[in-house]
């Protein structure tokens, strides 16, 4: 990275009080910590750490344990590949884990490892029944004949696909007629009985593809039912709908019941309380609105009634978990540019529940981004901020105090200078108060002038909080000598439902003006060099960069857009999740009265005003924002004689997953900024 910087910046780096700064290579040396569960005796936290080998271009995940009271960390596994816990045996403390598609077991201290299954095809998303005598798992099943070689077996070398309906591809994969199904089978001393497909012949997925996992299917506490999440729609209906439902499969009668029939949007993350008398889940109301308010619903099996615990709360839930005794619910949600832990109490009698029983437990400039589990009066969580990747913490549920348990990356962070992160409040063009995060270079000197980047968040309705990205990493940007301003523009959760919903149908309107308000506000500071301003972003952020390129009125000197939407008409004709386009753009571009969005919110309509250097990044297997969007934008810039660069990643989807590709991405990112802002 330093080889790409100007001589002046290199000298400045060498004077940083004997410390170094974050680089792409150092960023990818960080261990990526993720919680697994609490041990059966409640005394230990089990977690995984993924580390990447850049030469081999892949990651390896090992399992570790640490006391809930803190102390030394013990490594449990070190085999090549990745392991994940599937079951903790309360009787003898043994840990069952999945490795290379098979179930293994070991003692709580990592000794006596033993492979106990050899299931053909491997196992995924394994869940043990409450008595440990059965398992459920997912596997891919051929249901439809779409491939030429499946339709015509004698043509085994055919590479043809045949479609009669939409939903022919999703995220980064073409539909091939195979679907993920849930199976269950007896389990006795490592021997798996004859598996039964509870979704036999159904052309639907569980877990939900491509991001669903073991949270999409679980056992009831009495072991008599399997509960699973599925969107039982096909073709155009699948492409236009977000309506997942929660199904109960009765192992005795083999009948399936839809518990959430009539609820229009996403129903996800079901979980039972300890005695099985209640089940709660996350629910959205509106079909086709993927960013609708996410509420916690509880179904009481005694009264046969469903209660919405967060209906009157002006926020949206990210994730949740029952307390160990079932008397409370803990959840995470964005609030004022951070993600915090909340508690719902007073639910012993759901008919008397009051929204006043919902309270925020933690506060601070950080994100609580996952709940691992509860141990006594403590909750184990994962925490990040813009200077630190995820580590595990213990939260005292009485005081909200956090205590750090893991220090996986302490040596690296101790060796580099960190950035100052400040909250800034900005008046928008419609006189609203908008929060923004400002990230300063290490050893920031207010007497100097710095190039400044406007960061445009994707989503478009995803929270801009104290997250730590391994691609859009603010610490890394600041370490390269840039000030970053990251506004919580219209459309982001954490500032009330009205603010969150304001972006739908107005992509190119007030949210873009919010971005301009942010950059116009920060350039008032004497340390911001208003002659060296850039705007960067991906997805809706990439779209925002394309829009700004046509309306910025020469504010910016450079742009970087990754997987952005350039032409909304061609995007509507090629994207796969049409519910998203129908809700946010307003529907198709044809007909007597097409939505105004195609005119006022499509960057291509402002192409004549493009005059600023731009780097365009595009993934080749991105079917959410297909490759034509990036190619059209690059071709425009080239034909207009604008300095431009295309970074094409043929095997990457909407993200950059490959380790070496990510390093190329980051090197080209800063190389471009050096060329255009220095």
C-alpha positions as CSV (number, residue, x, y, z in Angstrom):
1,X,0.0,0.0,0.0
2,X,2.7,2.5,0.9
3,X,4.3,2.1,-2.5
4,X,1.2,3.7,-4.0
5,X,1.4,6.9,-1.9
6,X,3.1,10.1,-2.7
7,X,6.6,10.7,-1.2
8,X,5.2,13.3,1.2
9,X,2.7,10.9,2.6
10,X,5.3,8.1,3.0
11,X,7.5,10.5,5.0
12,X,4.5,11.5,7.1
13,X,3.8,7.8,7.8
14,X,7.4,7.2,9.0
15,X,7.0,10.0,11.6
16,X,3.9,8.4,13.3
17,X,5.5,8.1,16.8
18,X,7.0,4.7,16.0
19,X,3.6,3.2,15.1
20,X,2.2,2.0,11.8
21,X,-1.1,2.5,10.1
22,X,-3.7,0.1,8.8
23,X,-3.0,-1.4,5.3
24,X,-5.1,-3.8,3.2
25,X,-2.6,-6.6,4.0
26,X,-2.8,-5.9,7.7
27,X,-6.6,-5.7,7.5
28,X,-6.7,-9.2,6.1
29,X,-4.5,-10.6,8.8
30,X,-7.1,-9.8,11.4
31,X,-8.9,-12.7,13.0
32,X,-12.6,-12.6,12.3
33,X,-14.4,-13.5,15.5
34,X,-17.9,-15.0,15.6
35,X,-19.8,-16.4,18.6
36,X,-21.1,-19.9,18.6
37,X,-23.0,-20.7,21.8
38,X,-22.6,-21.0,25.6
39,X,-21.5,-24.3,27.0
40,X,-24.2,-26.5,28.5
41,X,-23.0,-25.7,32.1
42,X,-23.1,-22.0,31.3
43,X,-19.5,-21.4,32.3
44,X,-17.8,-21.1,28.9
45,X,-18.3,-19.2,25.6
46,X,-17.6,-21.1,22.4
47,X,-16.6,-19.1,19.4
48,X,-14.9,-19.3,16.0
49,X,-12.1,-17.3,14.5
50,X,-11.5,-17.2,10.8
51,X,-8.1,-16.3,9.4
52,X,-7.2,-15.9,5.8
53,X,-4.2,-17.3,4.0
54,X,-3.5,-14.9,1.2
55,X,-1.2,-17.3,-0.7
56,X,-3.9,-20.0,-0.8
57,X,-6.7,-17.4,-1.3
58,X,-8.9,-18.9,1.3
59,X,-9.9,-18.8,5.0
60,X,-9.8,-21.3,7.8
61,X,-12.1,-21.2,10.8
62,X,-11.1,-22.8,14.2
63,X,-13.1,-23.2,17.4
64,X,-12.1,-21.7,20.7
65,X,-13.5,-21.3,24.3
66,X,-13.2,-18.7,27.0
67,X,-14.7,-18.5,30.4
68,X,-17.8,-16.2,30.7
69,X,-15.8,-14.4,33.4
70,X,-12.9,-13.8,31.1
71,X,-9.3,-15.1,31.2
72,X,-7.2,-17.2,28.9
73,X,-8.6,-18.5,25.6
74,X,-8.3,-22.1,24.7
75,X,-8.1,-23.3,21.1
76,X,-10.2,-26.4,20.5
77,X,-9.7,-27.2,16.9
78,X,-6.9,-26.6,14.3
79,X,-7.8,-28.8,11.3
80,X,-7.6,-27.4,7.8
81,X,-11.0,-26.1,6.9
82,X,-13.8,-24.8,9.1
83,X,-15.7,-26.1,12.1
84,X,-19.0,-25.1,13.8
85,X,-20.7,-26.2,16.9
86,X,-24.0,-28.1,16.4
87,X,-24.8,-29.5,19.9
88,X,-23.5,-29.3,23.5
89,X,-24.3,-32.4,25.6
90,X,-25.4,-31.3,29.0
91,X,-24.8,-34.8,30.5
92,X,-21.1,-35.2,29.8
93,X,-20.1,-31.7,28.5
94,X,-19.1,-33.1,25.1
95,X,-19.2,-30.8,22.1
96,X,-20.6,-32.0,18.7
97,X,-19.4,-30.0,15.7
98,X,-19.6,-30.0,12.0
99,X,-16.4,-30.4,10.0
100,X,-16.3,-31.1,6.2
101,X,-19.9,-32.0,6.2
102,X,-19.7,-34.7,8.9
103,X,-20.5,-34.6,12.7
104,X,-17.5,-34.9,15.0
105,X,-17.4,-34.9,18.8
106,X,-14.8,-33.8,21.4
107,X,-14.4,-33.1,25.0
108,X,-15.1,-29.6,26.3
109,X,-11.3,-29.0,26.4
110,X,-10.8,-30.0,22.8
111,X,-9.4,-33.5,23.5
112,X,-10.5,-36.9,22.1
113,X,-11.8,-35.7,18.7
114,X,-13.7,-38.3,16.9
115,X,-15.6,-38.4,13.6
116,X,-19.0,-40.0,14.3
117,X,-20.8,-39.8,10.9
118,X,-20.0,-40.7,7.4
119,X,-23.1,-39.5,5.6
120,X,-22.9,-39.6,1.8
121,X,-23.1,-36.1,0.4
122,X,-22.4,-34.5,3.7
123,X,-24.6,-32.7,6.2
124,X,-25.6,-29.0,6.4
125,X,-27.4,-26.9,9.0
126,X,-27.6,-29.7,11.5
127,X,-29.9,-29.5,14.5
128,X,-30.1,-32.1,17.2
129,X,-33.5,-33.0,18.7
130,X,-34.0,-32.1,22.4
131,X,-33.4,-35.6,23.5
132,X,-30.4,-36.0,21.2
133,X,-31.9,-39.0,19.4
134,X,-32.7,-37.4,16.1
135,X,-31.2,-34.8,13.8
136,X,-32.5,-32.5,11.1
137,X,-30.3,-31.2,8.3
138,X,-30.6,-29.7,4.9
139,X,-29.6,-31.1,1.5
140,X,-30.1,-30.2,-2.1
141,X,-32.9,-32.1,-4.0
142,X,-33.6,-32.2,-7.7
143,X,-37.3,-31.2,-8.2
144,X,-37.6,-29.5,-11.6
145,X,-36.0,-30.4,-14.9
146,X,-34.4,-27.2,-16.2
147,X,-31.0,-28.3,-17.5
148,X,-30.9,-29.7,-21.0
149,X,-29.2,-32.8,-19.7
150,X,-32.0,-33.4,-17.2
151,X,-34.7,-33.0,-19.8
152,X,-32.8,-35.1,-22.4
153,X,-30.6,-37.6,-20.5
154,X,-29.0,-38.9,-23.7
155,X,-27.5,-35.4,-24.2
156,X,-25.4,-35.5,-21.1
157,X,-22.9,-32.9,-22.3
158,X,-25.6,-30.2,-22.9
159,X,-25.0,-26.9,-21.1
160,X,-28.5,-25.6,-22.0
161,X,-31.1,-24.1,-19.5
162,X,-34.8,-24.0,-20.4
163,X,-37.1,-21.5,-18.6
164,X,-40.8,-20.9,-18.9
165,X,-41.0,-18.4,-16.0
166,X,-39.1,-15.8,-14.0
167,X,-36.9,-16.4,-11.0
168,X,-34.4,-18.0,-13.4
169,X,-31.4,-16.7,-11.4
170,X,-30.8,-15.4,-7.9
171,X,-28.0,-13.4,-6.3
172,X,-25.1,-15.2,-8.1
173,X,-26.5,-18.5,-9.2
174,X,-28.7,-19.7,-12.1
175,X,-31.7,-21.8,-11.2
176,X,-31.0,-25.5,-12.1
177,X,-34.1,-27.1,-10.7
178,X,-32.5,-28.1,-7.4
179,X,-33.8,-26.8,-4.0
180,X,-32.7,-27.0,-0.4
181,X,-34.9,-29.3,1.7
182,X,-35.1,-30.2,5.3
183,X,-34.6,-33.8,6.3
184,X,-34.8,-35.6,9.7
185,X,-33.5,-38.9,10.8
186,X,-32.8,-41.0,13.8
187,X,-29.4,-40.6,15.4
188,X,-27.8,-43.3,17.5
189,X,-24.1,-43.3,18.4
190,X,-23.2,-41.6,15.1
191,X,-25.4,-43.8,13.0
192,X,-28.0,-41.9,10.9
193,X,-31.3,-43.6,10.1
194,X,-33.1,-43.3,6.8
195,X,-33.6,-39.6,6.3
196,X,-37.1,-38.3,5.5
197,X,-37.6,-35.2,3.3
198,X,-40.4,-33.2,5.0
199,X,-40.7,-31.0,1.9
200,X,-40.9,-33.9,-0.6
201,X,-41.4,-32.8,-4.3
202,X,-41.9,-29.1,-3.3
203,X,-40.0,-26.6,-5.5
204,X,-39.2,-24.4,-2.5
205,X,-36.1,-23.7,-0.5
206,X,-35.4,-24.1,3.2
207,X,-33.0,-22.7,4.3
208,X,-33.8,-19.6,2.3
209,X,-31.3,-19.1,-0.4
210,X,-28.7,-17.8,-0.6
211,X,-28.3,-16.5,3.0
212,X,-30.4,-18.7,5.2
213,X,-28.9,-21.1,7.6
214,X,-29.7,-23.3,10.6
215,X,-31.9,-20.5,12.1
216,X,-34.5,-21.4,9.4
217,X,-35.3,-24.8,10.8
218,X,-35.6,-26.1,14.4
219,X,-37.2,-28.6,16.7
220,X,-40.1,-27.9,19.1
221,X,-39.0,-28.4,22.7
222,X,-41.1,-31.6,23.0
223,X,-39.5,-33.0,19.8
224,X,-42.8,-33.6,18.1
225,X,-42.6,-30.9,15.5
226,X,-40.1,-29.4,13.1
227,X,-40.6,-25.7,12.5
228,X,-39.2,-24.2,9.3
229,X,-39.2,-21.0,7.2
230,X,-40.0,-21.1,3.5
231,X,-41.3,-18.9,0.8
232,X,-43.7,-21.3,-1.0
233,X,-43.9,-19.4,-4.3
234,X,-42.5,-20.1,-7.7
235,X,-41.7,-18.2,-10.8
236,X,-43.0,-14.6,-11.2
237,X,-44.7,-14.9,-7.8
238,X,-41.4,-15.7,-6.2
239,X,-39.7,-12.8,-7.9
240,X,-42.3,-10.3,-6.8
241,X,-42.9,-11.4,-3.2
242,X,-41.1,-11.3,0.1
243,X,-43.8,-13.4,1.9
244,X,-41.9,-16.1,3.8
245,X,-44.0,-18.1,6.3
246,X,-43.3,-20.3,9.3
247,X,-44.5,-23.9,8.9
248,X,-45.1,-26.7,11.5
249,X,-44.4,-30.2,10.4
250,X,-46.0,-32.8,12.7
251,X,-43.7,-35.9,12.8
252,X,-46.6,-38.2,13.8
253,X,-49.3,-37.1,11.3
254,X,-46.8,-35.9,8.7
255,X,-49.0,-32.9,8.1
256,X,-47.7,-29.3,7.6
257,X,-49.5,-26.2,9.0
258,X,-48.8,-22.6,8.1
259,X,-48.6,-20.7,11.4
260,X,-48.2,-17.2,9.8
261,X,-50.8,-17.5,7.0
262,X,-52.2,-14.0,6.3
263,X,-49.1,-12.1,7.3
264,X,-47.8,-10.5,4.1
265,X,-44.1,-10.0,4.5
266,X,-41.0,-11.8,5.8
267,X,-41.5,-14.1,8.8
268,X,-38.1,-15.3,10.0
269,X,-36.0,-16.4,13.0
270,X,-38.6,-18.5,14.9
271,X,-37.6,-19.7,18.4
272,X,-39.4,-21.3,21.4
273,X,-39.2,-20.3,25.0
274,X,-37.8,-22.9,27.4
275,X,-41.1,-24.8,28.1
276,X,-42.4,-24.5,24.6
277,X,-45.5,-22.7,25.6
278,X,-44.7,-19.8,23.3
279,X,-42.9,-19.1,20.0
280,X,-41.6,-15.7,18.9
281,X,-40.2,-14.6,15.5
282,X,-39.4,-11.5,13.5
283,X,-42.1,-10.3,11.1
284,X,-42.7,-7.7,8.5
285,X,-46.2,-6.9,7.4
286,X,-46.1,-5.7,3.8
287,X,-45.5,-8.2,1.0
288,X,-42.9,-6.9,-1.4
289,X,-41.2,-4.5,1.1
290,X,-37.9,-6.1,2.1
291,X,-37.1,-3.3,4.5
292,X,-40.4,-3.0,6.2
293,X,-40.5,-2.4,10.0
294,X,-39.3,-5.7,11.6
295,X,-41.4,-6.5,14.7
296,X,-41.2,-9.3,17.3
297,X,-44.3,-11.4,17.4
298,X,-45.1,-14.0,20.1
299,X,-47.6,-16.8,19.6
300,X,-49.1,-18.2,22.8
301,X,-50.0,-21.9,22.4
302,X,-52.3,-21.8,25.4
303,X,-54.5,-18.9,24.2
304,X,-53.8,-19.4,20.5
305,X,-53.2,-15.7,20.1
306,X,-50.4,-13.7,18.5
307,X,-49.1,-10.6,20.1
308,X,-46.9,-7.9,18.5
309,X,-44.5,-6.6,21.2
310,X,-42.9,-3.8,19.2
311,X,-45.8,-2.5,17.1
312,X,-45.8,0.8,19.1
313,X,-42.0,1.1,19.1
314,X,-40.6,3.6,16.6
315,X,-37.8,1.3,15.4
316,X,-37.0,-1.9,13.5
317,X,-35.5,-5.1,15.1
318,X,-32.3,-6.6,13.7
319,X,-32.1,-9.8,15.7
320,X,-33.4,-11.2,19.0
321,X,-33.2,-14.0,21.6
322,X,-35.3,-15.3,24.5
323,X,-33.9,-15.0,28.1
324,X,-32.9,-18.4,29.5
325,X,-36.1,-18.5,31.7
326,X,-38.4,-17.2,28.9
327,X,-39.5,-14.2,31.0
328,X,-37.8,-11.6,28.8
329,X,-36.7,-11.0,25.2
330,X,-33.4,-9.4,24.2
331,X,-33.0,-7.8,20.8
332,X,-30.6,-5.7,18.8
333,X,-31.6,-2.6,16.8
334,X,-30.1,0.5,15.1
335,X,-30.4,3.7,17.1
336,X,-28.8,7.0,16.2
337,X,-26.0,5.7,14.2
338,X,-25.1,2.7,16.4
339,X,-26.6,-0.8,17.1
340,X,-27.6,-1.4,20.7
341,X,-29.0,-4.1,23.0
342,X,-32.6,-3.8,24.2
343,X,-34.8,-5.7,26.6
344,X,-38.5,-6.6,26.7
345,X,-39.9,-7.6,30.1
346,X,-43.3,-7.9,31.6
347,X,-44.5,-10.6,29.2
348,X,-45.8,-13.1,31.8
349,X,-49.3,-12.0,30.8
350,X,-49.2,-10.9,27.2
351,X,-52.7,-9.4,27.4
352,X,-51.3,-6.9,29.9
353,X,-48.0,-6.2,28.1
354,X,-47.2,-2.5,27.8
355,X,-44.6,-0.9,25.5
356,X,-43.1,0.8,28.5
357,X,-41.6,-2.6,29.3
358,X,-39.2,-2.1,26.4
359,X,-35.9,-0.5,27.3
360,X,-32.4,0.1,25.9
361,X,-29.7,-1.7,27.9
362,X,-26.5,-0.4,26.3
363,X,-25.3,3.0,25.1
364,X,-22.1,4.1,23.4
365,X,-20.2,4.7,20.2
366,X,-20.1,1.0,19.2
367,X,-22.3,-1.7,17.6
368,X,-23.6,-4.7,19.4
369,X,-24.0,-6.9,16.3
370,X,-24.9,-10.3,17.6
371,X,-26.1,-12.1,20.7
372,X,-24.3,-15.4,21.5
373,X,-26.2,-16.4,24.6
374,X,-27.0,-15.9,28.3
375,X,-25.1,-16.9,31.4
376,X,-26.8,-15.9,34.6
377,X,-27.2,-12.2,34.7
378,X,-24.9,-11.7,31.8
379,X,-25.4,-11.7,28.0
380,X,-22.5,-12.6,25.7
381,X,-22.5,-10.4,22.6
382,X,-20.2,-9.5,19.7
383,X,-19.1,-5.8,19.5
384,X,-17.5,-3.6,16.9
385,X,-16.6,0.0,16.2
386,X,-15.0,1.8,13.3
387,X,-11.6,1.2,14.8
388,X,-12.0,-2.5,15.8
389,X,-13.2,-5.7,14.3
390,X,-15.6,-7.9,16.2
391,X,-14.7,-9.3,19.6
392,X,-16.8,-10.9,22.3
393,X,-18.0,-9.0,25.3
394,X,-20.0,-9.8,28.5
395,X,-22.9,-7.5,29.2
396,X,-24.1,-7.1,32.8
397,X,-27.9,-7.1,32.3
398,X,-28.5,-5.1,35.5
399,X,-26.2,-2.2,34.6
400,X,-25.5,-2.5,30.9
401,X,-21.8,-2.5,31.6
402,X,-19.6,-4.3,28.9
403,X,-16.5,-6.3,29.7
404,X,-14.3,-7.6,26.9
405,X,-13.7,-11.4,26.8
406,X,-11.7,-11.9,23.6
407,X,-8.6,-10.0,22.4
408,X,-8.0,-11.7,19.2
409,X,-6.6,-8.7,17.4
410,X,-5.1,-6.8,20.3
411,X,-1.5,-7.1,19.1
412,X,-2.3,-5.6,15.7
413,X,-4.4,-2.7,17.1
414,X,-1.7,-2.0,19.7
415,X,0.8,-1.6,16.9
416,X,-1.1,1.0,14.8
417,X,-2.5,4.5,15.3
418,X,-6.3,4.6,15.5
419,X,-8.6,7.2,14.1
420,X,-10.8,9.7,15.9
421,X,-14.5,9.2,15.2
422,X,-16.9,12.0,15.8
423,X,-20.6,12.5,15.6
424,X,-21.7,15.5,13.6
425,X,-25.2,16.9,13.1
426,X,-26.1,18.5,9.8
427,X,-29.2,20.5,8.7
428,X,-30.7,19.1,5.5
429,X,-32.3,21.1,2.7
430,X,-35.7,20.5,4.3
431,X,-34.4,21.6,7.7
432,X,-34.1,18.2,9.3
433,X,-31.4,17.2,11.7
434,X,-29.1,14.5,10.1
435,X,-26.5,12.6,12.0
436,X,-23.1,11.8,10.3
437,X,-20.0,10.1,11.3
438,X,-16.7,11.8,10.6
439,X,-13.6,9.7,10.7
440,X,-10.2,11.5,10.9
441,X,-6.7,10.3,9.8
442,X,-4.5,9.0,12.7
443,X,-2.6,11.9,14.3
444,X,-5.0,14.3,12.7
445,X,-3.7,17.9,12.7
446,X,-6.4,20.5,12.4
447,X,-3.9,23.1,11.1
448,X,-3.5,21.0,7.9
449,X,-5.8,20.4,5.0
450,X,-7.0,16.9,4.1
451,X,-8.6,15.4,1.1
452,X,-12.1,14.2,2.1
453,X,-14.4,11.4,1.0
454,X,-18.2,11.3,1.1
455,X,-19.2,7.7,1.9
456,X,-22.5,6.7,0.3
457,X,-24.1,3.7,2.1
458,X,-25.9,0.9,0.3
459,X,-29.1,-0.8,1.1
460,X,-30.7,1.6,0.4
461,X,-32.4,1.0,3.8
462,X,-29.5,-0.5,5.7
463,X,-28.1,1.2,8.9
464,X,-24.9,3.2,8.9
465,X,-23.7,2.4,12.3
466,X,-20.3,1.6,14.0
467,X,-19.8,-1.4,11.8
468,X,-16.3,-2.7,10.8
469,X,-16.2,-3.8,7.1
470,X,-13.3,-5.7,5.6
471,X,-13.9,-3.9,2.3
472,X,-15.5,-0.5,3.0
473,X,-13.2,0.0,6.0
474,X,-13.2,3.6,7.3
475,X,-10.1,2.9,9.5
476,X,-8.2,1.9,6.3
477,X,-9.4,5.0,4.4
478,X,-8.4,7.3,7.2
479,X,-5.0,5.6,7.5
480,X,-4.4,6.6,3.9
481,X,-4.7,10.3,4.8
482,X,-8.4,10.9,4.1
483,X,-11.2,12.4,6.2
484,X,-14.4,10.5,5.7
485,X,-17.9,11.8,6.2
486,X,-20.6,9.1,6.4
487,X,-24.1,10.6,6.7
488,X,-27.2,8.8,8.0
489,X,-29.2,10.1,5.0
490,X,-32.9,9.4,4.4
491,X,-33.7,5.7,4.3
492,X,-31.6,4.5,7.2
493,X,-32.9,2.7,10.3
494,X,-32.2,4.1,13.7
495,X,-33.9,7.5,13.4
496,X,-37.5,6.5,13.4
497,X,-39.8,4.7,10.9
498,X,-40.7,7.8,9.0
499,X,-37.0,8.6,8.3
500,X,-36.4,4.9,7.3
501,X,-39.3,4.8,4.9
502,X,-38.7,8.2,3.2
503,X,-36.4,6.8,0.5
504,X,-38.9,4.5,-1.2
505,X,-39.9,6.0,-4.5
506,X,-37.5,8.9,-4.0
507,X,-34.1,7.5,-4.7
508,X,-32.8,10.4,-6.6
509,X,-34.5,13.1,-4.6
510,X,-34.0,14.0,-0.9
511,X,-31.5,11.3,-0.1
512,X,-29.1,12.7,-2.8
513,X,-29.7,16.2,-1.4
514,X,-28.8,14.8,2.0
515,X,-25.5,13.7,0.6
516,X,-24.9,17.2,-0.8
517,X,-25.8,18.7,2.5
518,X,-23.2,16.5,4.2
519,X,-20.4,17.5,1.9
520,X,-21.4,21.2,1.9
521,X,-21.3,21.1,5.7
522,X,-18.0,19.4,6.2
523,X,-16.1,21.7,3.8
524,X,-16.8,24.6,6.1
525,X,-14.1,23.2,8.3
526,X,-10.6,24.8,7.6
527,X,-8.9,21.4,7.6
528,X,-11.0,20.1,4.7
529,X,-9.5,20.8,1.3
530,X,-12.6,21.6,-0.8
531,X,-10.5,21.2,-3.9
532,X,-9.8,17.5,-3.1
533,X,-13.2,15.9,-2.6
534,X,-14.4,12.5,-3.6
535,X,-17.6,10.4,-3.3
536,X,-17.5,6.6,-3.0
537,X,-20.0,3.8,-2.4
538,X,-21.4,0.4,-3.5
539,X,-24.9,-0.8,-4.4
540,X,-27.3,2.0,-3.7
541,X,-24.1,3.8,-2.7
542,X,-22.8,3.1,-6.2
543,X,-26.0,4.4,-7.6
544,X,-25.7,7.5,-5.5
545,X,-22.2,8.1,-6.9
546,X,-23.6,7.8,-10.4
547,X,-26.4,10.3,-9.5
548,X,-23.9,12.7,-7.9
549,X,-21.8,12.5,-11.0
550,X,-24.6,14.2,-12.9
551,X,-25.8,16.7,-10.3
552,X,-22.9,17.6,-8.1
553,X,-22.1,20.9,-9.9
554,X,-18.4,20.4,-9.8
555,X,-18.1,19.8,-6.0
556,X,-16.2,16.6,-6.4
557,X,-12.9,15.8,-8.1
558,X,-13.3,12.0,-8.2
559,X,-15.8,9.2,-7.9
560,X,-15.7,5.5,-7.1
561,X,-18.8,3.4,-7.8
562,X,-19.1,-0.3,-7.0
563,X,-22.0,-2.4,-8.4
564,X,-24.2,0.7,-8.7
565,X,-27.4,1.1,-10.7
566,X,-26.9,3.3,-13.7
567,X,-30.0,2.8,-15.9
568,X,-33.2,2.0,-14.0
569,X,-35.0,0.7,-17.1
570,X,-32.4,-1.8,-18.1
571,X,-31.9,-2.7,-14.4
572,X,-35.7,-3.4,-14.0
573,X,-35.4,-5.7,-17.0
574,X,-32.5,-7.8,-15.7
575,X,-32.5,-7.8,-11.8
576,X,-33.9,-10.9,-10.1
577,X,-35.7,-9.6,-7.0
578,X,-38.5,-7.7,-8.6
579,X,-40.2,-6.9,-5.3
580,X,-37.4,-4.6,-4.6
581,X,-37.8,-2.7,-7.8
582,X,-41.5,-2.6,-7.6
583,X,-41.5,-1.1,-4.1
584,X,-38.6,1.3,-4.4
585,X,-38.9,2.4,-8.0
586,X,-42.7,2.1,-8.3
587,X,-43.1,-0.7,-10.8
588,X,-42.3,-1.4,-14.5
589,X,-41.2,1.3,-16.9
590,X,-43.8,0.5,-19.5
591,X,-47.5,1.4,-19.8
592,X,-49.4,4.7,-20.0
593,X,-48.2,6.1,-16.7
594,X,-44.7,4.6,-15.8
595,X,-43.3,5.8,-12.4
596,X,-41.6,9.2,-12.4
597,X,-38.5,7.4,-10.9
598,X,-37.4,6.4,-14.3
599,X,-37.0,10.0,-15.2
600,X,-35.9,11.9,-12.1
601,X,-34.1,9.0,-10.3
602,X,-32.1,7.3,-13.1
603,X,-28.5,8.4,-13.4
604,X,-28.5,7.8,-17.1
605,X,-30.9,10.8,-17.5
606,X,-28.0,13.0,-16.2
607,X,-25.3,11.5,-18.4
608,X,-24.8,14.7,-20.4
609,X,-23.5,16.4,-17.3
610,X,-20.8,13.8,-16.4
611,X,-17.4,15.5,-16.4
612,X,-15.5,14.1,-13.5
613,X,-12.9,11.2,-13.2
614,X,-14.6,8.0,-12.1
615,X,-13.6,4.4,-11.3
616,X,-16.2,1.8,-11.8
617,X,-16.1,-1.6,-10.1
618,X,-18.4,-4.4,-11.3
619,X,-18.9,-8.0,-10.3
620,X,-19.5,-10.5,-13.1
621,X,-21.9,-12.7,-11.2
622,X,-23.9,-9.9,-9.6
623,X,-27.5,-10.6,-10.6
624,X,-28.9,-8.0,-8.1
625,X,-27.2,-5.3,-10.1
626,X,-26.2,-7.0,-13.3
627,X,-23.0,-6.4,-15.2
628,X,-24.5,-4.2,-17.8
629,X,-25.0,-1.4,-15.3
630,X,-21.2,-1.0,-14.7
631,X,-20.4,-1.5,-18.4
632,X,-22.8,1.2,-19.5
633,X,-21.4,3.7,-17.0
634,X,-17.8,2.9,-18.0
635,X,-18.7,3.2,-21.7
636,X,-20.3,6.6,-21.2
637,X,-17.3,7.9,-19.3
638,X,-14.9,6.6,-22.0
639,X,-16.8,8.0,-24.9
640,X,-17.1,11.4,-23.2
641,X,-13.3,11.4,-22.8
642,X,-13.5,11.4,-19.0
643,X,-10.6,9.8,-17.1
644,X,-12.1,6.5,-16.0
645,X,-11.2,3.0,-15.0
646,X,-13.1,-0.3,-14.9
647,X,-12.2,-2.9,-12.3
648,X,-14.1,-6.0,-13.4
649,X,-14.3,-9.0,-11.1
650,X,-15.7,-11.8,-13.2
651,X,-16.3,-14.3,-10.4
652,X,-17.5,-11.9,-7.7
653,X,-21.1,-11.2,-6.9
654,X,-22.5,-8.1,-5.3
655,X,-19.7,-8.3,-2.8
656,X,-15.9,-9.1,-3.0
657,X,-15.5,-12.5,-1.3
658,X,-12.1,-13.7,-2.6
659,X,-9.2,-12.6,-0.4
660,X,-6.8,-11.8,-3.3
661,X,-9.6,-10.0,-5.2
662,X,-10.2,-7.9,-2.1
663,X,-6.6,-6.9,-1.9
664,X,-6.7,-5.9,-5.6
665,X,-9.9,-4.0,-4.9
666,X,-8.3,-2.0,-2.1
667,X,-5.0,-1.3,-3.9
668,X,-6.9,0.0,-7.0
669,X,-9.2,2.0,-4.7
670,X,-6.3,3.9,-3.2
671,X,-4.3,4.0,-6.4
672,X,-7.2,5.8,-8.1
673,X,-7.6,8.3,-5.2
674,X,-3.9,9.0,-5.3
675,X,-4.1,9.7,-9.1
676,X,-7.2,11.9,-8.9
677,X,-6.9,13.7,-5.5
678,X,-3.2,14.3,-5.0
